[in-house]
Each structure stands twice: as structure tokens, then as C-alpha cells.
Amino acid sequence: MVVGNEHGLHARPAARLVGLVNGFDAVVALTDLDTGKGPVDAGSLSMVATLNAQQGHRLRVGASGQQAAEALAAVEELAKQNFGDGFPELAPAGSQPIGSAPGGSGLDVAIGPAVLAGAQIELGDYVAGDNELGRLDDALATAGDQLRELRDLHGDIFAAHLALLGDRKVLDDVRGSIAAGASAPAAWQQVYGALATAFEGLDDEYQRERAQDVRAVRDRVLRLLVGVTEKAPTEGILVVPELDAATAATLDATRIAGIAVRAAGTTGHGVIVARSRGIPLITGIGNVEVPPGAVVSFDARTGSFEVAPDEDRVRATITEREGERSIAIEDADRPATTRDGRTIDVLVNVGVIQDAVDARGADGSGLVRTEVLFGDRRTAPTVDEQVDAFRAIAQALGGKPITIRTWDIGGDKPLPFLPQDREANPFLGERGLRVFRRRPELLRDQLEAVRRTAAETPVHVMFPMVTTADEVAWALQELGPRDGLEVGIMVEVPAAALRVGSLATELDFVSIGTNDLTQYTTAADRTNAAVAPLADGLDPAVLQLIDHVVRNAGVRVAVCGDLASDPQAAVLLAALGVTELSAVGPQVPLVKAQLRQADLGRVDTAAVLAARDAAQVRGLL
């Protein structure tokens, strides 16, 4: 079978597989044919998750025992359902999903007294007894009750925690350590700490962040074993080394001012839960010293965290942000016309059809991510299926133009129905258009779907990861007659930015992907937290390349990377000459509102382009 999940067999889909397998009188084993790892016990979450099977990997499933055939059939059916991943996680009837719980302000700025949490649990005062195994079993039973209650209220994140709690391989190691003379807390801490370290050593950033889930389960049981009561903060700003999902789910979002996380990263389950509840949050504040009870503030928009801030200034900022959000949503359908009379099209990035349905005020879609739209498929979508999806997006946006990006795969974005060879450095390998020079069939089907959709509604098409004029010529040849279809390319590679004039001679537009352009310009992998500060889209070197593209493209220039979702950066991009911005849905009203307030002629672009670094650019903005 082939793994279709965006982040592979990470904790939640792995937990579903483990729960299924353990319901049969059979021993099931998995082997990753693409990496050669395995076989591993499919009834152990730690073994399945650390197998690190990524999207597109081929797995061999074997089984033995009285119900081996039944187990294999059930695993095959679960795989067909994408291991339950990528579909809405619905809480049981009568419960309250996280997203509908009383929420926070939804702002990106907060102030309050610091509430420190997440301190290491000390085992020094623990006295070992004659029944350490019994103590462990009691703690496991209580932790299981707690996690089942959380699962019933908040969904599958805590199903993964339950699977970690009952992992038979890990529990055997813990019990073996106790039998050898270790106390229950010491054995539990050592074994689960080692498992967290194993997750941290995985290649995939998303999988590495699952170490947070392991530590959350470890600490829950340790608190029960040593008799430490966890006190949930009720007011102030919670400052934590990392944010686990249980904490994020059980906070009183109407009273907690915000959460400041020392660790970097935005894909941890705790971060996802907190944001879904509208709790103001910032990550990556580092090791700044924060005395308990000290007044702290943060502004996620500017990336700043302060101890003992100017409280009046911060509260004024909060009032201002509340007002601007309210007005922006109210005025979302008005055009983004600046004070000096320039109208900028603000569009929405679409990965699933619901993104188009939910968009407020978007002037169309500047980026339809087809690899995301069909990323849960194990077989390639037909031309008709693609036309249906494109038509649905256009209809949701009221017939406004949509820009369809052809398959953008490779790097961190594999397609399950188009397996690729492993590469030493996939971000510098076969990505985007490069893949299809050798295998053009899928691209030709997609271009046919684009042409058919364009016969019904305004459609633009653009090709990703273009570097040379020869690639542009090949793409246009594959496209064939345009019949009024507007055609463009993504500018993500510094080489493409520098020679954009020669690339765009037969094009209608170019769209700058600032995420990749930034990582390639700064040589900083955008998924690597260690170098994340370098991968800043406001780095003057990146802005100089954008300025060069605008001045030399000879066609209209759009931006569809993350920079377009930043209201202040959007004004700078418009001042540089960008005429279209495609943002994430919730930011569209805010970007439009900021542009309406701007006089682009007063933006000192020369000073910005000559700035020392991204921090100085932010100061100028």
C-alpha cells in the first residue's frame, strides 16, 4: 500500500492503525520499501511512528496468527480511507469540538502577568516501595481516564496520546526496567524520554514536533506517580517551553490572555489547537528570562516579546487591532484602492474548496494549489474530476478569476500517486515543473482540465519551479493553443528572478513565491527551526530580487507567498510595483484594509532596499 497522508504515518494516523491492529488475534508487521526500514510491530505506536513512513512511501504489510487475513483486509481498508487523516475530525455527538468552544480574542497581540509552566518534574523525593509495578498500573489507569475524557471532548489528537500511553513495546521496556530494580517514575521517565529523543532524530520536521506529544504523555504519568498536581493557569500569559495539546485544549480561552512558547515551530498539536480556539499565541521566543508574575507582552505580527513593556502602548495596540479587525471584515468586499489611487487585487490562496467558500472579500484566487487539492488521492484524478474541482472553486468565488498552479511536487510535497526517487537534497532536486520533463502525462491531463475550465470561467494557469527559458518554452508547447487563457510562471528561484525578462517574453504574468525565493536566497531551509530566523521574507536581499522582477518582467507581477498575507508587507510590495497579492483567507480583509489606508508614493522603497537586515525593514515599515 502507499501512504497518502500529507505528513506520512505521524502520530494520529499511526494511532488509528495501531488501534485497529490490536483488535485482532494477529501479529502485523510493516516494512517501508522506500527506505528499507522494518519490519516493525504495527501494534506499537512508537514503532509505527518512528518508522517515519512519509507521503508516497510504499509499505509492505505482513500478518500471522489466527486472524491474519482479517487483519490484513482491515488495514487495507483503513489505508483506502487515508488512515482517517485529511478528513474532518468530528467530536462525538453532544460534545463540544475545540473550534466551537468559547474562544479567545483571535488577535496577534497580548499582555498580562507571566504564568510559568512546564517545569521539569523532580523525582528526588520519591520513595520507592515494594509494589512499583502496581503503582505504575494505577497511574496508567488514571491517565487513561483523563485522556479518554479529553478525546471525547476534543477529538483524535488525544487518541494518539492514548495509544502512546498503552504502547505495548514501550510498556514492556518500562516494566523490564522496574523488574531490574528501577523505581516506577525513573523507569517511565527514562524510557519515554528516549522515545521523545527518537522522534527528535527523524528527518521530517512535522514528525520531529511529535516529540511534544511523547513528553506530554510522559509528564502526565510522572505527575500521577510522584503526586504533583497540575494547576491550569486561569489568567495572564502562559509561558511554556513547548505547548502540548492537552494544555491548549483545557485552558479557559475567555480568561487566558495568550501563550508564549519558547520553542520554534508552528505545526505542533498544541499550537494548532490554541490557534483554532482563537488564543493569541507566539512561538520561538527562546530563552529570554521571564520572572513569574512579571508583566509580559507579545506581538506576533512583529515577532516581538517583551518583559515589563510599556503597558499603555500595548493596550493601545490591542484596542487598535480589535478595531481594525472589525472594520476590515465589515469592509471586506470594498476594493483595495490606495489613497493615491492605485487599486491592488487581493486574492485568496486555495488548497481545498472550503478555502474559496470561506474567503471574505477576495478578488478571486491567485493560487490554487492542485497538489494540495488532490493530495489525499492514491490514484491520479481524472480530467473530469479536476474540472469539477476547479469549477467548484470558481463558483465559490462568484466567477472571479482563478489562477491554477500546475502540480508542484517534490521537496516537502510528494504526491502519493506519483512516487519519486529519494534525493539527498530534495529542495534542490526534481521539484515542480522539473518532474514532468521526464513524465509529462499527468501534466497534460491537468492542462486539458485547465483549458476546459477556462471555456466556462476566467482562468489563469502558471507553472512552478521554473529556472530557464527552455523550461518556459517546453511548458508552453505542452499547453498548446491558449484560446484566451492567460499564462504565467512562478518566480521562486533567484536565477529566475534575475533573468525574468528573458523568461517572460511570451507570458502574461509572473507570480513570486516568496517562501521558496526566501529559502533559496538565504540558504535557510524554511522547515528547519535552527535557521528559521534567517528565512525572513523581509530580508533586503529578497526584496531587491522582488524589485528587480517588477522592473524587468515586462508583464504584471503578483505575489502569492506568505509575505502577501502580512498587511504591512503587502503595502511595501504594492509600493514596489506588485499589482496582485494572494493571501491566506483570514488575512484578505486585513490586507485590503491596510492598502486602503496607504499612500504608496510616501513609502520610502529606496531606504527599505538599502536596509541592513529584515529587522531594520520592519522598523522602517
Stockholm file with secondary structure:
# STOCKHOLM 1.0

chainA/1-621         MVVGNEHGLHARPAARLVGLVNGFDAVVALTDLDTGKGPVDAGSLSMVATLNAQQGHRLRVGASGQQAAEALAAVEELAKQNFGDGFPELAPAGSQPIGSAPGGSGLDVAIGPAVLAGAQIELGDYVAGDNELGRLDDALATAGDQLRELRDLHGDIFAAHLALLGDRKVLDDVRGSIAAGASAPAAWQQVYGALATAFEGLDDEYQRERAQDVRAVRDRVLRLLVGVTEKAPTEGILVVPELDAATAATLDATRIAGIAVRAAGTTGHGVIVARSRGIPLITGIGNVEVPPGAVVSFDARTGSFEVAPDEDRVRATITEREGERSIAIEDADRPATTRDGRTIDVLVNVGVIQDAVDARGADGSGLVRTEVLFGDRRTAPTVDEQVDAFRAIAQALGGKPITIRTWDIGGDKPLPFLPQDREANPFLGERGLRVFRRRPELLRDQLEAVRRTAAETPVHVMFPMVTTADEVAWALQELGPRDGLEVGIMVEVPAAALRVGSLATELDFVSIGTNDLTQYTTAADRTNAAVAPLADGLDPAVLQLIDHVVRNAGVRVAVCGDLASDPQAAVLLAALGVTELSAVGPQVPLVKAQLRQADLGRVDTAAVLAARDAAQVRGLL
#=GR chainA/1-621 SS CBCCCTTCSCHHHHHHHHHHHTTSSSEEEEEETTTCCCCEETTCHHHHHHTCCCTTCBEEEEEESTTHHHHHHHHHHHHHTGGGTTSCCCCCTTSCCGGGSSCCCCCSEEEEEEEECCCCCCCTTCCCCSCHHHHHHHHHHHHHHHHHHHHHHHCTHHHHHHHHHTCHHHHHHHHHHHHTTCCHHHHHHHHHHHHHHHHHTSSCHHHHTTHHHHHHHHHHHHHHHHTCCCCCCCSEEEEESSCCHHHHHHSCTTTEEEEEESSCCSCSHHHHHHHHTTCCEEECCTTCCCCTTCEEEEETTTTEEEESCCHHHHHHHHHHHHHHHHHHHHTTTSCEECTTSCEEEEEEEESSHHHHHHCSSCSSEEEEEHHHHTTTCSSCCCHHHHHHHHHHHHHHTTTCCEEEECCCCBTTBCBTTBCCCCCSSGGGSSCTHHHHTTCCHHHHHHHHHHHHHHTTSCEEEEESSCCSHHHHHHHHHHHCCCTTCEEEEEECSHHHHHTHHHHSTTCSEEEECHHHHHHHHHTCCTTCGGGGGGCCTTCHHHHHHHHHHHHHCSSEEEECSGGGGSHHHHHHHHHHTCCEEEECGGGHHHHHHHHHTCCGGGCCHHHHHTCSSHHHHHHHC
#=GC SS_cons         CBCCCTTCSCHHHHHHHHHHHTTSSSEEEEEETTTCCCCEETTCHHHHHHTCCCTTCBEEEEEESTTHHHHHHHHHHHHHTGGGTTSCCCCCTTSCCGGGSSCCCCCSEEEEEEEECCCCCCCTTCCCCSCHHHHHHHHHHHHHHHHHHHHHHHCTHHHHHHHHHTCHHHHHHHHHHHHTTCCHHHHHHHHHHHHHHHHHTSSCHHHHTTHHHHHHHHHHHHHHHHTCCCCCCCSEEEEESSCCHHHHHHSCTTTEEEEEESSCCSCSHHHHHHHHTTCCEEECCTTCCCCTTCEEEEETTTTEEEESCCHHHHHHHHHHHHHHHHHHHHTTTSCEECTTSCEEEEEEEESSHHHHHHCSSCSSEEEEEHHHHTTTCSSCCCHHHHHHHHHHHHHHTTTCCEEEECCCCBTTBCBTTBCCCCCSSGGGSSCTHHHHTTCCHHHHHHHHHHHHHHTTSCEEEEESSCCSHHHHHHHHHHHCCCTTCEEEEEECSHHHHHTHHHHSTTCSEEEECHHHHHHHHHTCCTTCGGGGGGCCTTCHHHHHHHHHHHHHCSSEEEECSGGGGSHHHHHHHHHHTCCEEEECGGGHHHHHHHHHTCCGGGCCHHHHHTCSSHHHHHHHC
//
